[in-house]
Amino acid sequence: MGEGWGEAGLRALRGAIHAQDGVALLAALRRGPVREVLQLADDGVAGAAAQGLPGAAEMAALFLGALQERGFRGDEELADRLRAATGDATIPLLRPLAVDLEMLAMLLEGDPAESGGRIDLSTGECWPAFTDELGPGPEAEGDDDPERWLYVPALGSRAGYQDMELFIEEVEDAALADRLRIAIGGRGAFRRFKDVLAGDERSWSRYHRFRDERQRGRARAWLAEESYCPHITFFVESSSGSYPSGPV
């Protein structure tokens, strides 16, 4: 594995995920440390492993070890999914939902006074609460129907603050870590923290990957508590071309 994720490597990884291309995903994952992209890429690895794509079982084992070592919220749900994909455990009894974890995280971690929202269970689309006032939206289609909508509460910024604290513990530059600890004291902590990090491009990129991983994990764990899991379809190469792996 490489020493770190460069912009080209991340573009290749995100491109493979967006294209739902299992072959390209496995190739892209060799360009950086998997520990930094477990939540981002694990669903695709599970899909590739479930289809028996060459190299997928080894990548799944690598992901499992990294998930068990890291232990973020949501990592255990991912580990269960990988075990099921490789035949080492039963499939978790969760309903697949084609939801964008990044969008869900935005709803979950917004200001409780003005955020939150709901998920359209027929499409997986996330609707912020403020769209109710713009219409047409959930209000126009019966937002009280529990078979159609899943309410998403706004839980506030506490988890995001903990992300900053945990990231500081991983900063190897002692002087930078000290500046960041000072920055997160008191009101305006998020802005000051980002201002300090902005002067160190490498640490800035690492923080965003770290934060995004933790946010996706929290969104995944919340979904599991509601009896859902992200649905994803990946394509693998057969002798006659590409075919869909189906939901995993």
WOBELPE-V585367 format. One record per residue. N is the residue number from 0. RES is the residue in three letters. PHI is phi in whole degrees, 0 to 359 (none if undefined). OMEGA is omega as a letter, one per 40 degrees, with the letter a starting at -180 (* if undefined). D_CENTER is the distance of its C-alpha to the mean C-alpha in Angstrom with 2 decimals. Layout:
BEGIN
{{N,RES,PHI,OMEGA,D_CENTER} {N,RES,PHI,OMEGA,D_CENTER}}
END
This chain:
BEGIN
{{0,MET,none,i,20.97} {1,GLY,288,a,21.34} {2,GLU,287,a,21.65} {3,GLY,190,a,18.72} {4,TRP,272,i,16.59} {5,GLY,273,a,18.89} {6,GLU,299,a,18.25} {7,ALA,295,i,19.69} {8,GLY,295,i,17.48} {9,LEU,293,i,14.23} {10,ARG,297,i,15.91} {11,ALA,296,a,16.85} {12,LEU,294,a,13.45} {13,ARG,295,i,11.95} {14,GLY,297,i,15.30} {15,ALA,294,i,15.23} {16,ILE,293,a,11.97} {17,HIS,296,i,13.53} {18,ALA,280,a,16.81} {19,GLN,56,a,15.57} {20,ASP,250,a,17.79} {21,GLY,296,i,17.51} {22,VAL,297,a,20.34} {23,ALA,294,i,18.98} {24,LEU,298,a,15.56} {25,LEU,298,i,17.49} {26,ALA,293,a,19.70} {27,ALA,294,a,17.11} {28,LEU,293,i,15.54} {29,ARG,277,a,19.03} {30,ARG,264,i,18.88} {31,GLY,193,a,16.97} {32,PRO,289,a,15.93} {33,VAL,294,a,13.28} {34,ARG,303,a,12.56} {35,GLU,273,a,10.82} {36,VAL,225,a,8.36} {37,LEU,297,a,7.96} {38,GLN,292,a,4.40} {39,LEU,294,a,4.75} {40,ALA,252,a,8.12} {41,ASP,295,a,8.90} {42,ASP,299,i,9.48} {43,GLY,293,i,11.79} {44,VAL,296,i,13.45} {45,ALA,298,i,14.14} {46,GLY,296,i,15.70} {47,ALA,295,i,17.73} {48,ALA,293,a,18.88} {49,ALA,297,i,19.94} {50,GLN,268,i,22.09} {51,GLY,73,i,23.58} {52,LEU,297,a,22.72} {53,PRO,306,i,24.57} {54,GLY,87,a,22.63} {55,ALA,289,a,19.69} {56,ALA,296,i,21.08} {57,GLU,293,i,21.43} {58,MET,293,i,17.89} {59,ALA,298,i,16.71} {60,ALA,296,i,19.08} {61,LEU,297,i,17.80} {62,PHE,296,a,14.18} {63,LEU,300,i,15.76} {64,GLY,298,a,17.82} {65,ALA,292,i,15.16} {66,LEU,296,a,13.05} {67,GLN,294,i,16.40} {68,GLU,287,a,17.40} {69,ARG,284,i,14.44} {70,GLY,71,i,14.11} {71,PHE,290,i,11.31} {72,ARG,297,a,10.89} {73,GLY,94,a,8.95} {74,ASP,291,a,9.99} {75,GLU,292,i,13.14} {76,GLU,297,i,11.82} {77,LEU,294,i,10.23} {78,ALA,299,i,13.61} {79,ASP,299,a,15.53} {80,ARG,293,i,14.09} {81,LEU,294,i,15.04} {82,ARG,299,i,18.38} {83,ALA,294,a,19.09} {84,ALA,294,a,18.38} {85,THR,264,i,20.81} {86,GLY,81,a,23.33} {87,ASP,267,i,23.23} {88,ALA,200,i,22.42} {89,THR,286,i,22.70} {90,ILE,290,i,19.99} {91,PRO,302,a,18.41} {92,LEU,277,i,20.15} {93,LEU,238,i,17.29} {94,ARG,278,a,17.71} {95,PRO,289,a,15.41} {96,LEU,220,a,14.24} {97,ALA,280,a,13.17} {98,VAL,253,i,10.91} {99,ASP,277,a,8.58} {100,LEU,296,i,5.58} {101,GLU,293,i,6.37} {102,MET,294,i,9.87} {103,LEU,297,i,9.67} {104,ALA,299,i,8.53} {105,MET,298,i,11.50} {106,LEU,294,a,13.73} {107,LEU,294,a,13.09} {108,GLU,252,i,13.67} {109,GLY,276,i,16.59} {110,ASP,292,a,20.26} {111,PRO,302,a,21.61} {112,ALA,284,a,24.80} {113,GLU,216,a,23.55} {114,SER,238,a,19.97} {115,GLY,90,a,18.14} {116,GLY,160,a,18.66} {117,ARG,204,i,18.26} {118,ILE,247,i,16.67} {119,ASP,282,a,19.14} {120,LEU,290,i,19.13} {121,SER,275,a,21.10} {122,THR,233,a,18.69} {123,GLY,85,a,15.24} {124,GLU,289,i,15.91} {125,CYS,267,i,15.01} {126,TRP,244,i,18.23} {127,PRO,299,a,18.53} {128,ALA,300,a,21.63} {129,PHE,294,a,23.65} {130,THR,290,i,23.78} {131,ASP,300,a,26.10} {132,GLU,274,a,28.67} {133,LEU,265,i,28.45} {134,GLY,47,e,29.01} {135,PRO,285,a,29.09} {136,GLY,204,a,25.90} {137,PRO,304,a,25.06} {138,GLU,300,a,28.33} {139,ALA,284,a,30.29} {140,GLU,236,i,29.05} {141,GLY,80,a,29.51} {142,ASP,285,i,26.62} {143,ASP,269,a,28.26} {144,ASP,279,a,27.66} {145,PRO,292,i,25.28} {146,GLU,280,a,25.22} {147,ARG,250,a,23.79} {148,TRP,234,i,21.63} {149,LEU,244,a,19.16} {150,TYR,291,i,19.60} {151,VAL,241,i,16.71} {152,PRO,281,i,18.14} {153,ALA,266,a,17.60} {154,LEU,260,i,17.32} {155,GLY,88,a,18.12} {156,SER,260,a,17.34} {157,ARG,302,a,18.18} {158,ALA,297,i,14.73} {159,GLY,296,i,14.31} {160,TYR,294,i,17.75} {161,GLN,297,i,16.95} {162,ASP,301,i,14.21} {163,MET,297,i,17.17} {164,GLU,300,a,19.46} {165,LEU,292,i,17.44} {166,PHE,297,a,16.86} {167,ILE,302,i,20.64} {168,GLU,296,a,21.39} {169,GLU,264,a,19.91} {170,VAL,287,a,21.85} {171,GLU,280,i,24.76} {172,ASP,282,a,26.96} {173,ALA,299,a,28.89} {174,ALA,295,i,30.25} {175,LEU,295,i,26.91} {176,ALA,300,i,25.54} {177,ASP,297,i,28.68} {178,ARG,296,a,28.30} {179,LEU,291,i,24.74} {180,ARG,297,i,25.98} {181,ILE,294,a,28.75} {182,ALA,296,a,26.54} {183,ILE,271,i,24.44} {184,GLY,274,i,27.66} {185,GLY,84,a,28.64} {186,ARG,295,a,27.93} {187,GLY,79,a,26.06} {188,ALA,299,a,23.94} {189,PHE,296,a,20.82} {190,ARG,295,a,23.12} {191,ARG,295,i,25.15} {192,PHE,301,a,22.26} {193,LYS,292,i,20.99} {194,ASP,297,i,24.64} {195,VAL,293,a,25.19} {196,LEU,294,a,22.14} {197,ALA,300,i,23.15} {198,GLY,277,a,26.14} {199,ASP,229,a,24.23} {200,GLU,301,a,22.19} {201,ARG,296,i,20.79} {202,SER,292,i,19.69} {203,TRP,299,i,18.31} {204,SER,294,i,16.01} {205,ARG,297,i,15.05} {206,TYR,297,a,14.34} {207,HIS,295,i,11.98} {208,ARG,293,i,9.91} {209,PHE,298,a,10.36} {210,ARG,297,a,9.61} {211,ASP,298,i,6.39} {212,GLU,298,a,5.27} {213,ARG,291,i,7.19} {214,GLN,295,i,6.29} {215,ARG,299,i,2.92} {216,GLY,297,i,5.52} {217,ARG,295,i,8.16} {218,ALA,296,i,7.35} {219,ARG,295,i,7.25} {220,ALA,294,i,10.32} {221,TRP,297,i,11.94} {222,LEU,301,a,11.83} {223,ALA,298,i,13.40} {224,GLU,297,i,15.95} {225,GLU,267,i,16.84} {226,SER,76,i,17.29} {227,TYR,234,i,14.61} {228,CYS,220,i,11.83} {229,PRO,297,i,9.92} {230,HIS,263,i,12.72} {231,ILE,213,i,12.75} {232,THR,243,i,16.01} {233,PHE,243,a,16.58} {234,PHE,252,i,19.98} {235,VAL,235,a,22.00} {236,GLU,273,i,25.45} {237,SER,247,a,28.55} {238,SER,294,a,32.15} {239,SER,255,i,32.50} {240,GLY,124,a,29.33} {241,SER,266,i,25.79} {242,TYR,217,a,25.05} {243,PRO,284,i,22.07} {244,SER,282,a,20.54} {245,GLY,87,a,20.11} {246,PRO,292,i,17.46} {247,VAL,226,*,15.66}}
END
